Amino acid sequence: MSRVLVARMDNAGDVLLAGPAVRAVAASTGPVTFLCGARGRAAAELLPGVGEVVEWTAPWIDPEPEPVSTVDVLALAGLLRRRFAAAIVLTSFHQSALPLALLLRMADVPYVAAYSEDYPGSLLDLRATPDDGAHEVQRSLELVRRAGYPLPEGDDGRLRMRRPGRIPDGLEPPYVVVHPGASVSARTWSPRRWAELVALLAAQGRRVVVTGTPGERRLTGRVAGGDGIDLGGATDLAGLAEVLATADAVVTGNTGPAHVAAAVGTPVVSLFAPTVPAHRWHPWGVPYALLGDQDIPCAGCRARVCPVPGHPCLEGVATEAVAGAVESLAGREIEEAV
C-alpha cells in the first residue's frame, strides 16, 4: 500500500473532526501518518487509522505563532522527504492550505490535495472547492473522497477515539459533566454563570463533575464550589474521554471537549458562541442542543475575546434553559442523533 500523510494543523477538537476522513484514507492505504501541531497531538494519537504522528506547529495556523524559521521549515521538509505517495491537507474555511502545500512540494510529495479558493499553481494536484454549508466532518470527508478515498461500507462517519484511558478512582455514574474552560474566552460562559449552573443541577438532584486542564484548576475549583466534583487537571485527554463516555450528558462551550464527547457517544449541551458558524462546528453524530444567540449581528466575528460588553450571545442564555436541555438530552442513545 502507498503511504499517505494527512495534515490538520490546529486544535484537538479540529483533529477529532478529521477522524472520519482519516479512517477513509486508512481503509484504502493502511495506517496514515498524521501531521499536526502541538495543540492537536494528543487527539491525533487517539484517532483510529493513525499509525504515526509528526508534530510541527505551523506559524500560519497557530493562534500564538512563533516567528517563521528557515531551519524549522527545512527540517520538516527533510523529515518528510520522499516518504509519501500522497498528502491530504485538511483545513477549515478560514485557513489556507497553500503554505503547507509548498512545504510538501519541497519534500517531494508527488500528489497533494486540499481545498483552496486561491489559485494554487503547481502546489496542488487536487484543488477542491468547498461547500459553504458543509460541516467540518463533511468537508473533510468530501475532500478525501475526491482524492479517491471513500468511507468504507459499514463506517457511519461518526467521530471515534481509541480508548486507552480509565475513569478516575471513586467516580461512579450517574453524573453530568460541566466543562467550563475553552482555549479562547469568547467561546464560553463566564465562571459565575458556570457556577450557577452547577448549583442548579445539584439542587435538582444531579451529581455534577467539573472537568478542565491542569491550567484551569482555579476555574474548575470556583465552578465546582461545594456542589460539584472538581476534576480540574486530574485527567489527560484519554482520561477525559473516559469521564465523558460515562456521563449522562456534557455541558460545554464551543470547544474541544464537545467533540471528545461526540467521539465517545455522549449527548452534548453546547453553549455555542457564534464566533464561527454553528452549522460547521456543532457536535457531530450525537444528540445535542445549541444554546446561544446564533443570529446576533456580530455572528461570525471569529473573536478570541468578545469585543461587545457583556458577551450578549452567551450571557443572555438562562441557567434554567441549560438545565432544561440537560434534562432533555441526558441518557439519550446515540442512535437518536440526527
N, C-alpha and C positions, 0 to 999 in steps of 0.2 A: 504494500500500500504506500501511496505517496504521503510524505509528511506535510502537514498543513499547520500554519500558525494562525491563531485567531487573536485579535487585539481588542481590548476595551480598556481605556486608559484612565478611567475616573474612579468613582467611589464604589464601596462594597455593594450597595443596592443596585447600581448600574451593572456591575459584573453579574449579579444574580439574575438580572433581567436578560442577560445574554445567554443564560444557561440552556434554554431550548435550542438556540441556534448552534451552540457548541455540540449538543447531542446529535443534531442533524449532521454536522460535519463528521463527527466521530463515528457515526453509523456507517459512513462510506469509507473512511480513511483509517480508522483506528484512533487511539487517543491523540488529542491535539496538544500542541504547545500553546500555552496561553500567555500573552504578553500584557502586562498590566502595570499600573503604578503602585506605590506603596500603600495607598489608601484602599486599593482593591484586592491586595494579595490574599488576605485571609479568606475572602469569599471565593477567589479563584481556586484555592486549594481544596475547596469543598464541592466543586462542580463535577458532577458525573461527566465523563468524557474527556477530562483534562488529565494528561499524563505528565506534563511538565509545566512549571510556572517560571517565567522570566520576568523579573521586576525591573522596571525602568520608568522613572517619573517624567512624563512629558511636560516640558515647560510651557507648551501652548494649551495644555488641558488643566493642569493642577491649579487650584484656586490660590495657592500661595507659592508661586513658582520660584525656583532658583534661577539665576542667570543661565542663559544658554552656554553650554560648554562644548567647544570643539572636541576636546578629549573624550567627553562622555558620549557624544554623538558617534564619533568614530569607533569607540569601544563597543557600543551596541551593534553597529553595523558589522564589525568584525566578529562579534559573538554569533550573529545570525547568518553570517555569510555562507551561501551555498548549502544551507541545511534544509531548505523547504522548497517544495514544488509550487506552493501557493500560499497566499496570505489573504485573510479576510479582515478588513479594518471596520469595526463596529463603532459608530458614533451616534450621538444624539443630534436632534435637528439643529442645534445651535453651535455645533462643533465642526471643524474642518478635518477631513481625513488626509488632506494633501501633504502636510509636513511629514507625517509618518509614512505615507506612500513614497515620498522621496527617499527617506531613510531606508526603506525596504528595497528600493531600487539600488541604492548604494550597497546593500547586502546581496545583490544579485538574485533576488527573488523573482522568478520569471513570470508569475501571474499574481496580480494584486486586484482585489475587488473592494469597492466601497461606494457609499453614497457620496455624491458631490454635485452641488449646484453650480460650482465654478468649473470653468474649463480646465481639465486635468492634463492636457497634452499627452505625453507618453507615460505619465505616472500611474495610470490605471488601465487595466485590460478590460475590466467591467466597471463602467460608470453608471450606477443606477440612480434613478430619480425617485425620491421618496414620496409616499402617500402621506400628505399632511395630516390626515385624520387617523393614522395608524398609531396603535400603542407601541411602546418601545420593544416589547416582545415580538409583535407582528412585524415591525420594521426590520429587526434583525433576522427573523425567520425568512422574510421575503428576499433579503439580500443573499443569504446563503442558498436559498432555493434557486435564484437566478444564476448563481455560481455553480450549480449542479449538485447541491447537497440538500435534498428534501428531507423533511422529518420522516423517519421510517414508520411503516404501518404499525399501529398499536401505541405509538407515542402521542399522548394527548396535548403536548405542547405546554403543559403547566410547568411552573418552577419546581426544581428539585435541588436537594442538597445531600451530600454524603453526611452521615450522622455518627461521627466518632465521639461526640461529647456525651456527657451524662448530666442528669439533673442534680443540683446541689443536695447534699445530705440533709434530711429532715424536711424537705419541701414536698408537701403532699397536695395533690388536687382534691377538690376543685378550687380553682382560683382564676382571677383575671389579671392580666399583666398591663401595667401602665408604664410606658417608656417615654419620659418627658423630654429627653435630650434630642438634639439634632446638630449636624455639623454647622448649620447656619441658623441664627436666631429667628430669621423671617419665616421659617417653616415650622414653627412650633408655638405652643401657648406659653404664656408667662408662668413662672414657677408657682405664683399664687393661685392661678386657675387650676393647675395640675393638683396642687394640694387640696383644693376644694373638691375636686372630683374624687380623689382617694377617700376623703372623709365621707362624701355622699355614698359612694359604693359600699364602704364599710358599714355605714348606717343602714343600708339596705340588706345587710347580711352577707355580703360577699367578702371572701378573702382576697386581698389585693397585694400583688407582688410588683414592686417598682424596680426596674432594671436600668442599667446605664454602664458606661465605660468607666475605667479607673479615673479618668479625668473629670467624671461627672458625679463623684461621690458626694460632694457638698450638695449638689442639686437633688440627687435621689434621696439623701437624708432629709432634706427640707420637705420634699414632696411626700415621702412616706410618713413623716411625722410619727405620731403614736398609733396610727390606724393601719399602716401598710407594712409589708415585709421588705426591707431595704436590701436589694442585691446589687447595688451600685458597685462596679468594679469586681464583682465576685465571679464573673464568667468571661471566658473568651468567646469568640463568635460561635464556635461549635457548641459550647455550653449554653449560650443564649438560645441557640436553635432548639435545644432540648427543653429549656424552660418554656419557650413559646409553643412548642409542639404539644405540651401537656396542658396548656391554658385553655379555658373556655372561649376566650376572646382576647385580643390585644388592642390597646388604645395607644396611638402614637401619632406623631406628625407625619408630614411627607418626607420620610427619611428611611434609611436602610432597613431598620427592623420591621417596617411594614412589609418589605419584600422577603425578609427572613421568615416572617410569619406565613406569608403566602407559600413559601417553598416547603414549609412543613405542614401545610394544610389547615391553618388556624384562621378563623374569621378575624377581620380587621376593621376597627373603627378608626378612620383616618381623619384627623384634624388637618385638612388639606388646604394650606395657603396657596392661592392660585398664582404663585410666582412663576410656575410653569403650568402648562395645560393639564388638567386632570385626566383628559381622555388619553394622554400619552403615558401617564405615570401612576394611575390608580393601581391598587393591589390586584394582581393578576391571578385569575383562576380559583379564587376562594370567595365566599360571601363577604361583602364589605359594605360599609356605609361611609359616604363622604360628607363631612361637615365643614362649613366654611363658605363664605360668600364668593362663589365662583364667577359672578358677574360684576364684581366691583370694578369701577373704571380703571384702576391701576393693574388689573389682572395681566399676567404675562410680563411683569416687570423684571423678573429674574434677580431681584434684590437679595442680598445676603443679610442685610439689616433693614427692617421695614422703615421707609422714609416718611410714612404717614403717622402722625401722632395717634397713639392708642392702638395701633395694629388692628384696624377695624375688621379686616377679613376674617380674623380668627377670634379676637377678643369679644366679638359680638355673639359668639356661639354660647348658648346657655349650658351650664353644667348639667342641668336636668335633661337636655337633649342628648348629651353624650351618654349619660347613664341609660336613657331610653334606648339608644342604639345598641349599647352593650346587652341590654335585656333582650332585644330583638334578635341579635346575632349569636349570643352565647350558646354554644353547643350545636349549632347548625352543621350539617355534614357538608363536606367539600363537593359532593355530587350536586348540591343545590346551587352552586355558583353559576353565574351566567358567563 
